[in-house]
Amino acid sequence: MHHNIKNLRDFKLGRESGLKYLMLKFGNSLRFFAYSIIRNKEAAEEIVSDLFYKLWERREQVESLDKIKAFLFISARNACYDYLDLSTNRIQSEPDPLAALESQETDILNKIIFSELVELIVKEVNKLPKQQAVVFRMSFLEGMTTEEICAKLGTSIGNVYFAKSKAISTLRSILERKDLKLYTTFFYLLWMLVD
C-alpha cells in the first residue's frame, strides 16, 4: 500500500517513475479493454497511449488510484466509441472525464473486472506449453475460429480441440488451487464456448 502512495505522489509531482508505474499497473488491462470494443490492436494501443498522455497533463488533479483507474477506463470507453463512431450506441463524452467519475456505470465496471481477469489469465497462459498457449490466445483472446487456427498453424481440428481443452483444464486447475472461484466460473464459460 505504501508503494502505491509513493508512486501516486511521484506521479502528481511530475516524476516519470510515477507514470511508468501507472502504465505497468493499468496498461495491459486498458489495451485489452479497448481491443474488446474496437477489435483493432494498433488503434487500441494508440488510444491507450493517448489516455496516458491526457492523464499526465491532468496529474495534479488526481486524488487516488481508484479515480485514476476510473478516469482511464471511462476515457477509454469514450475514445473507443469515438473511434468507431457508433452514433446509436455512443455514450456522451463528458467535457471533463474526471468530473464523470461519480457516475460510473455497471457495464463499465463489469468490463474493467473482465479486463483484469483476462490479464491474470494471460499471465498464466504464458506459463503453458507453447502449442496450448498459442491455440488458447488465438481462440479466446483473438476470437479466431477452429478452422482459422488450423489454417494458420497447419494442424488438424483434433489437435486444436486437444490444445484448447488441455489449456482450459490446466488453467482451471491452477486457478482453483489459488481459490479463485470467480475465475473458475470464467473457465466454465470458456469450456462451454469450445467449438
N, C-alpha and C positions, 0 to 999 in steps of 0.2 A: 504494500500500500504506500509506503514511504517513497518507493521508487516511482510510482505514478505521480505523486505530488511534486517530486523534484522535476520530473520530465515536463509536467504541465507548467510549472514555474519557468523552466528553461524556455519552453515554447512561447509563453507570454512575454518573456524578456527578449525574444528575437534570436535565441540561440538555435543554430541548425540542429544540434543534438536533440532538441525537443521535437522538431519537425520530423526528423528521421524516426524517432520513437513512435510518433503517431502514424507515420506511413507504414511502419512494420506492424503496428498493432491493428490498423484498420484496412490497410491496402488490399490484401487478398480478398477479404470479405466484400469490400466495395466493388472490386473488379468482377467477382462472381455475381454479385447483386446486379450490377449494370448489365453484364452479359446476359443474365437471365431475362432481362427486359428487352434488350435490343438485338441480341444474338449476333453481335459483331465484336470480335475480340479487340481489334485495333481501336474502334470507336469507344469501347468500354474503357480501354487503357487511357485514351485521351481525356475522356470525361473525368476519370478519377484523378488524373494529373491536374486538370483544371480545378477540381474541387480542393485539392490540397493547396493550390496557389491562392484560391479565394479565402480559404481558411487562414493561410499565412497572413494575408492582407488584413484580416479581422482578428488577429491573435490576441489583441489587448481586450477584446470584448468577451472572450470565452471565460466561463466560470468553472467548468468541470468536464471530466472525460465523458460523462453521460451526455452532456449538452453538445460536446464536440461530435460524439457518435451520432446523435440525433440530427445535428446540422448536416453532417456528411451524407447520411442516408436519405434524408428528405431532399437535399440538394441533388443527390444522385438520381433519385426518382424523377425529379422535375427535369433535370438535364436529359435523361433518357427519353422522357415524353417529348421534350422539345426536339430531340434528335429524330424521333420517329414521326413527329408532327401528327400525333393522334388526337385530332380535334374532338372526337367523340368520347375518348377515354381520358382526355387530358385533365389533369388536376391543376387548377390555377396556381401558378407560381407566385408566391408571396414576394413583394418587393425586397424584403429582407428575411431570408430563411431563419435567421436567429430569432426573429420575433415570432415565428411559427412553431417554435419548439413545444409550446404548451398544448398544441392541438395535434398531437401525434395520433395517427390512425392505427387501428388494429392490423390492417392489412400491411402497412409498412413495418410494423413490429414483427409480424409473422415472417416477412421476407428477411428481415435482419437476422432473426433467430435461425431461419433456414440457411442463410448465407454463412453464419458462424458454424452451424452444424456441418455444412459441406466442407468448410475449411478444416475442421477437426478430422473429418473423414478422409480428406485428401492427404493429410499428414500420415494417416495410417495406410492409405493406398500406396504411398511412396515406399512403404516397407514391404509390400507384397512382391512375390516373384514377378519378373519383368512382364511376361505374357499376360498374367492376370491383371496387373496394374494397367497395361496398355488397353486391354479389352474393357476393363471397368471404366476408364476415363472416356474412351470413345463412345461407349454405350450410354453411360449415365450422366457424364458431365458435358459431352459434346452432342448428345442426342442422336447419334448415328444408329441406323437400323442394323440388324444382324447381317443382312445382305451387304450393306455398305462396308461393314467391318471385315467381312470375308473377302471382299474385293480388294480392300486396301492392304490387308495383311497377307493375302494369298493363302487363305486357310479354309477349312471346311466349317459348315454350320455347327457340326458336332463339337469341334474344337472351341468355337466361340461360346457355345452354351456351357461347355465344361468350365472354361476360364471364368465366365460370369458367375456361375454357380459356386465355384471354388472361392472366388474373391469375396462374394457376399457372405458365404459361410464363414470364412476366415475373419472377415471384418466384424461380423455379428459376434463371433466368439470373443474377439479382442475387446469389443465394447461391453459385452456382458461381464467380462472379468473386471472391467473398470466400473461396473454397476451403473451404467448409463442407460436406463430404461427407455428414455426418450429416443435415444439413438437406435436402440433395438427395434422400436416401433418403425423408425425410418427405414431400417433394413427390411423389415417385414413388407413394407410398401414397395421397396425396390424389388424384392423377391417376386411380388405379385406382378410387377411390370416386365419381368423377364419374358421375352417373346415366346 
